Amino acid sequence: MEKFLLAAAILLLIADIAAIFWMRRQLVTYTSQVIKSLEEMISGKEEIVFDEENETLTAKIQLKLRQLYEILRERSRQSQEEKKEIQEIVSDISHQIKTPMANVRMYHQIMMNRELSEEKQKEFLQAADSQVEKLDSLMQSLIKLSRLETGIIEVSPKTERIYPLIQQAVCDIALKAESKGIRIAADCGEDIRAVCDYKWTLEAVFNLLDNAVKYTPEGGRVRIDVSRTDFFVKISVSDTGKGIPPDHLNQVFQRFYREADVHETEGVGIGLFLTQKIVENQKGFVDASSRVGEGSVFSVHLPGEAETVA
């Protein structure tokens, strides 16, 4: 009996030792696999093989590691894109500022180093003032854009009547249009409502009107039409300007983009970009159509009242 008990005890001890060695081996294997995965993640390896087929603890841990790795890669990609975008913005701003600053410096040097008639002095002062106005317009647009993109100023959409918004936008552009003999007509029902931020939407619509007046020749026409669609309120601004080639139509919404043949016209090429940002932040969209020699139509689509109820 004692021998049987001793043998049983020895067998149990051997089983325990075997179990310990097995567990140690499993732990070493598990640790090695996890460490290998972590090392591959740290090194930035593109394709990492995770054991997700088995219902083991290692497989479950590796599943979470894969999810974490994908999140980190996505954040890294976004960070690189944001860095690239910032570099492009800085480059664009530097380019835009360089020309008017150089012109102001040139006018100043000419006036300082030459004896000019009073008429010529006035001419150079007016030219310098025009460049300063361009710089001021650029700075104001960039401030608005940066505040909008960084969330310093939040867009707060609510149900608003569109009629008074159109009235205000037309009043704001009236003097500029009158100076060029451009007639502005508007068709907007007084009961039309959209979900929008009044102040920022006014800015967006004014930018469309400003562009229409800017690129429409003297004696031309600008028209505003407001209508309801299934889910949106559509605000269209059409003009009788020079029009835009079809292959350039999408580019006009890019920051600082301007057609090659309009560089003599005032502007810095940020109005349409800002308009698109404003509208997209309100869950709307902007589109455009144009025919060379006939004019262009730019439309803002804002969520209608039904969107709020939903």
Contacts in CASP RR format, 6 or more apart in sequence:
PFRMAT RR
TARGET T0000
AUTHOR 0000-0000-0000
METHOD contacts of the structure
MODEL  1
MEKFLLAAAILLLIADIAAIFWMRRQLVTYTSQVIKSLEEMISGKEEIVF
DEENETLTAKIQLKLRQLYEILRERSRQSQEEKKEIQEIVSDISHQIKTP
MANVRMYHQIMMNRELSEEKQKEFLQAADSQVEKLDSLMQSLIKLSRLET
GIIEVSPKTERIYPLIQQAVCDIALKAESKGIRIAADCGEDIRAVCDYKW
TLEAVFNLLDNAVKYTPEGGRVRIDVSRTDFFVKISVSDTGKGIPPDHLN
QVFQRFYREADVHETEGVGIGLFLTQKIVENQKGFVDASSRVGEGSVFSV
HLPGEAETVA
29 58 0 8 1.000
30 57 0 8 1.000
30 58 0 8 1.000
30 61 0 8 1.000
33 51 0 8 1.000
33 58 0 8 1.000
33 62 0 8 1.000
34 58 0 8 1.000
34 61 0 8 1.000
34 62 0 8 1.000
34 65 0 8 1.000
37 48 0 8 1.000
37 50 0 8 1.000
37 62 0 8 1.000
37 65 0 8 1.000
38 65 0 8 1.000
40 48 0 8 1.000
41 48 0 8 1.000
41 65 0 8 1.000
41 69 0 8 1.000
41 72 0 8 1.000
48 66 0 8 1.000
48 69 0 8 1.000
50 62 0 8 1.000
50 63 0 8 1.000
50 65 0 8 1.000
50 66 0 8 1.000
51 58 0 8 1.000
51 59 0 8 1.000
51 62 0 8 1.000
52 59 0 8 1.000
52 62 0 8 1.000
52 63 0 8 1.000
52 66 0 8 1.000
53 59 0 8 1.000
89 255 0 8 1.000
92 255 0 8 1.000
92 256 0 8 1.000
93 138 0 8 1.000
93 142 0 8 1.000
95 256 0 8 1.000
96 138 0 8 1.000
96 256 0 8 1.000
96 268 0 8 1.000
97 135 0 8 1.000
97 138 0 8 1.000
100 131 0 8 1.000
100 132 0 8 1.000
100 134 0 8 1.000
100 135 0 8 1.000
100 138 0 8 1.000
101 131 0 8 1.000
101 135 0 8 1.000
103 127 0 8 1.000
103 128 0 8 1.000
103 131 0 8 1.000
104 128 0 8 1.000
104 131 0 8 1.000
104 132 0 8 1.000
107 124 0 8 1.000
107 125 0 8 1.000
107 127 0 8 1.000
107 128 0 8 1.000
107 131 0 8 1.000
108 128 0 8 1.000
110 116 0 8 1.000
110 124 0 8 1.000
111 121 0 8 1.000
111 124 0 8 1.000
111 125 0 8 1.000
116 124 0 8 1.000
134 266 0 8 1.000
134 267 0 8 1.000
134 268 0 8 1.000
137 266 0 8 1.000
137 267 0 8 1.000
137 268 0 8 1.000
138 268 0 8 1.000
138 270 0 8 1.000
141 268 0 8 1.000
141 270 0 8 1.000
141 271 0 8 1.000
141 274 0 8 1.000
142 270 0 8 1.000
144 203 0 8 1.000
144 274 0 8 1.000
145 270 0 8 1.000
145 273 0 8 1.000
145 274 0 8 1.000
145 277 0 8 1.000
146 152 0 8 1.000
147 153 0 8 1.000
148 155 0 8 1.000
148 200 0 8 1.000
148 274 0 8 1.000
148 277 0 8 1.000
148 278 0 8 1.000
148 281 0 8 1.000
149 277 0 8 1.000
153 200 0 8 1.000
155 197 0 8 1.000
155 200 0 8 1.000
155 278 0 8 1.000
155 281 0 8 1.000
155 282 0 8 1.000
156 197 0 8 1.000
157 195 0 8 1.000
157 196 0 8 1.000
157 197 0 8 1.000
157 282 0 8 1.000
157 283 0 8 1.000
157 303 0 8 1.000
158 195 0 8 1.000
158 196 0 8 1.000
158 197 0 8 1.000
159 193 0 8 1.000
159 194 0 8 1.000
159 195 0 8 1.000
159 305 0 8 1.000
159 308 0 8 1.000
160 193 0 8 1.000
160 194 0 8 1.000
160 195 0 8 1.000
160 196 0 8 1.000
160 198 0 8 1.000
160 201 0 8 1.000
161 190 0 8 1.000
161 191 0 8 1.000
161 192 0 8 1.000
161 193 0 8 1.000
162 188 0 8 1.000
162 189 0 8 1.000
162 192 0 8 1.000
162 193 0 8 1.000
162 194 0 8 1.000
162 226 0 8 1.000
162 233 0 8 1.000
162 235 0 8 1.000
163 188 0 8 1.000
163 189 0 8 1.000
163 190 0 8 1.000
163 192 0 8 1.000
163 226 0 8 1.000
165 198 0 8 1.000
165 201 0 8 1.000
165 202 0 8 1.000
165 205 0 8 1.000
166 186 0 8 1.000
166 188 0 8 1.000
166 205 0 8 1.000
166 224 0 8 1.000
166 226 0 8 1.000
166 235 0 8 1.000
167 186 0 8 1.000
168 202 0 8 1.000
169 202 0 8 1.000
169 205 0 8 1.000
169 206 0 8 1.000
169 209 0 8 1.000
169 224 0 8 1.000
170 184 0 8 1.000
170 186 0 8 1.000
170 209 0 8 1.000
170 224 0 8 1.000
172 206 0 8 1.000
172 209 0 8 1.000
173 184 0 8 1.000
173 206 0 8 1.000
173 209 0 8 1.000
173 210 0 8 1.000
173 213 0 8 1.000
174 184 0 8 1.000
176 210 0 8 1.000
176 213 0 8 1.000
177 183 0 8 1.000
177 184 0 8 1.000
177 213 0 8 1.000
177 222 0 8 1.000
180 213 0 8 1.000
180 216 0 8 1.000
180 217 0 8 1.000
180 218 0 8 1.000
180 219 0 8 1.000
180 220 0 8 1.000
181 218 0 8 1.000
181 219 0 8 1.000
181 220 0 8 1.000
182 213 0 8 1.000
182 216 0 8 1.000
182 218 0 8 1.000
182 219 0 8 1.000
182 220 0 8 1.000
182 221 0 8 1.000
182 222 0 8 1.000
183 219 0 8 1.000
183 220 0 8 1.000
183 221 0 8 1.000
183 222 0 8 1.000
184 209 0 8 1.000
184 221 0 8 1.000
184 222 0 8 1.000
184 223 0 8 1.000
184 224 0 8 1.000
185 221 0 8 1.000
185 222 0 8 1.000
185 223 0 8 1.000
185 224 0 8 1.000
186 223 0 8 1.000
186 224 0 8 1.000
186 225 0 8 1.000
186 226 0 8 1.000
187 223 0 8 1.000
187 224 0 8 1.000
187 225 0 8 1.000
187 226 0 8 1.000
188 224 0 8 1.000
188 225 0 8 1.000
188 226 0 8 1.000
189 226 0 8 1.000
192 226 0 8 1.000
192 227 0 8 1.000
192 228 0 8 1.000
192 233 0 8 1.000
193 233 0 8 1.000
193 304 0 8 1.000
193 305 0 8 1.000
194 201 0 8 1.000
194 232 0 8 1.000
194 233 0 8 1.000
194 302 0 8 1.000
194 303 0 8 1.000
194 304 0 8 1.000
194 305 0 8 1.000
195 282 0 8 1.000
195 283 0 8 1.000
195 302 0 8 1.000
195 303 0 8 1.000
195 304 0 8 1.000
195 305 0 8 1.000
195 307 0 8 1.000
195 308 0 8 1.000
196 282 0 8 1.000
196 302 0 8 1.000
196 303 0 8 1.000
197 278 0 8 1.000
197 282 0 8 1.000
200 278 0 8 1.000
200 281 0 8 1.000
200 282 0 8 1.000
201 278 0 8 1.000
201 279 0 8 1.000
201 282 0 8 1.000
201 300 0 8 1.000
201 302 0 8 1.000
203 274 0 8 1.000
203 275 0 8 1.000
203 278 0 8 1.000
204 274 0 8 1.000
204 275 0 8 1.000
204 278 0 8 1.000
204 279 0 8 1.000
204 300 0 8 1.000
205 224 0 8 1.000
205 235 0 8 1.000
205 237 0 8 1.000
205 300 0 8 1.000
207 271 0 8 1.000
207 272 0 8 1.000
207 274 0 8 1.000
207 275 0 8 1.000
208 235 0 8 1.000
208 237 0 8 1.000
208 272 0 8 1.000
208 275 0 8 1.000
208 298 0 8 1.000
208 300 0 8 1.000
209 222 0 8 1.000
209 224 0 8 1.000
209 237 0 8 1.000
210 271 0 8 1.000
211 271 0 8 1.000
211 272 0 8 1.000
211 298 0 8 1.000
212 222 0 8 1.000
212 237 0 8 1.000
212 238 0 8 1.000
212 239 0 8 1.000
212 241 0 8 1.000
212 296 0 8 1.000
212 298 0 8 1.000
213 222 0 8 1.000
213 239 0 8 1.000
214 265 0 8 1.000
214 266 0 8 1.000
214 267 0 8 1.000
215 239 0 8 1.000
215 241 0 8 1.000
215 242 0 8 1.000
215 243 0 8 1.000
215 262 0 8 1.000
215 265 0 8 1.000
215 296 0 8 1.000
216 222 0 8 1.000
216 239 0 8 1.000
216 240 0 8 1.000
216 241 0 8 1.000
216 295 0 8 1.000
217 240 0 8 1.000
217 241 0 8 1.000
217 242 0 8 1.000
220 239 0 8 1.000
220 240 0 8 1.000
220 241 0 8 1.000
221 239 0 8 1.000
221 240 0 8 1.000
222 237 0 8 1.000
222 238 0 8 1.000
222 239 0 8 1.000
222 240 0 8 1.000
223 237 0 8 1.000
223 238 0 8 1.000
223 239 0 8 1.000
224 235 0 8 1.000
224 236 0 8 1.000
224 237 0 8 1.000
225 234 0 8 1.000
225 235 0 8 1.000
225 236 0 8 1.000
225 238 0 8 1.000
226 233 0 8 1.000
226 234 0 8 1.000
226 235 0 8 1.000
226 236 0 8 1.000
227 233 0 8 1.000
227 234 0 8 1.000
227 236 0 8 1.000
228 234 0 8 1.000
228 304 0 8 1.000
229 301 0 8 1.000
231 303 0 8 1.000
231 304 0 8 1.000
231 306 0 8 1.000
231 307 0 8 1.000
232 284 0 8 1.000
232 301 0 8 1.000
232 302 0 8 1.000
232 303 0 8 1.000
232 304 0 8 1.000
233 301 0 8 1.000
233 302 0 8 1.000
233 303 0 8 1.000
233 304 0 8 1.000
234 299 0 8 1.000
234 300 0 8 1.000
234 301 0 8 1.000
235 299 0 8 1.000
235 300 0 8 1.000
235 301 0 8 1.000
235 302 0 8 1.000
236 297 0 8 1.000
236 298 0 8 1.000
236 299 0 8 1.000
236 300 0 8 1.000
237 297 0 8 1.000
237 298 0 8 1.000
237 299 0 8 1.000
238 295 0 8 1.000
238 296 0 8 1.000
238 297 0 8 1.000
238 298 0 8 1.000
239 295 0 8 1.000
239 296 0 8 1.000
239 297 0 8 1.000
240 294 0 8 1.000
240 295 0 8 1.000
241 293 0 8 1.000
241 294 0 8 1.000
241 295 0 8 1.000
241 296 0 8 1.000
242 292 0 8 1.000
242 293 0 8 1.000
242 295 0 8 1.000
243 290 0 8 1.000
243 291 0 8 1.000
243 292 0 8 1.000
243 293 0 8 1.000
243 294 0 8 1.000
243 295 0 8 1.000
243 296 0 8 1.000
244 252 0 8 1.000
244 259 0 8 1.000
244 288 0 8 1.000
244 290 0 8 1.000
244 292 0 8 1.000
244 296 0 8 1.000
245 290 0 8 1.000
245 292 0 8 1.000
246 290 0 8 1.000
248 259 0 8 1.000
249 288 0 8 1.000
249 289 0 8 1.000
249 290 0 8 1.000
251 257 0 8 1.000
252 259 0 8 1.000
252 272 0 8 1.000
252 288 0 8 1.000
253 272 0 8 1.000
253 273 0 8 1.000
253 276 0 8 1.000
253 286 0 8 1.000
253 288 0 8 1.000
254 273 0 8 1.000
255 269 0 8 1.000
255 270 0 8 1.000
255 273 0 8 1.000
256 268 0 8 1.000
256 269 0 8 1.000
256 270 0 8 1.000
256 273 0 8 1.000
257 269 0 8 1.000
257 273 0 8 1.000
258 267 0 8 1.000
258 269 0 8 1.000
272 286 0 8 1.000
272 298 0 8 1.000
275 286 0 8 1.000
275 300 0 8 1.000
276 286 0 8 1.000
279 285 0 8 1.000
279 286 0 8 1.000
279 300 0 8 1.000
279 301 0 8 1.000
279 302 0 8 1.000
280 286 0 8 1.000
282 302 0 8 1.000
282 303 0 8 1.000
283 303 0 8 1.000
283 307 0 8 1.000
284 300 0 8 1.000
284 301 0 8 1.000
284 302 0 8 1.000
284 303 0 8 1.000
285 301 0 8 1.000
286 298 0 8 1.000
286 299 0 8 1.000
286 300 0 8 1.000
286 301 0 8 1.000
287 298 0 8 1.000
287 299 0 8 1.000
287 301 0 8 1.000
288 296 0 8 1.000
288 297 0 8 1.000
288 298 0 8 1.000
288 299 0 8 1.000
289 296 0 8 1.000
289 297 0 8 1.000
290 296 0 8 1.000
290 297 0 8 1.000
END
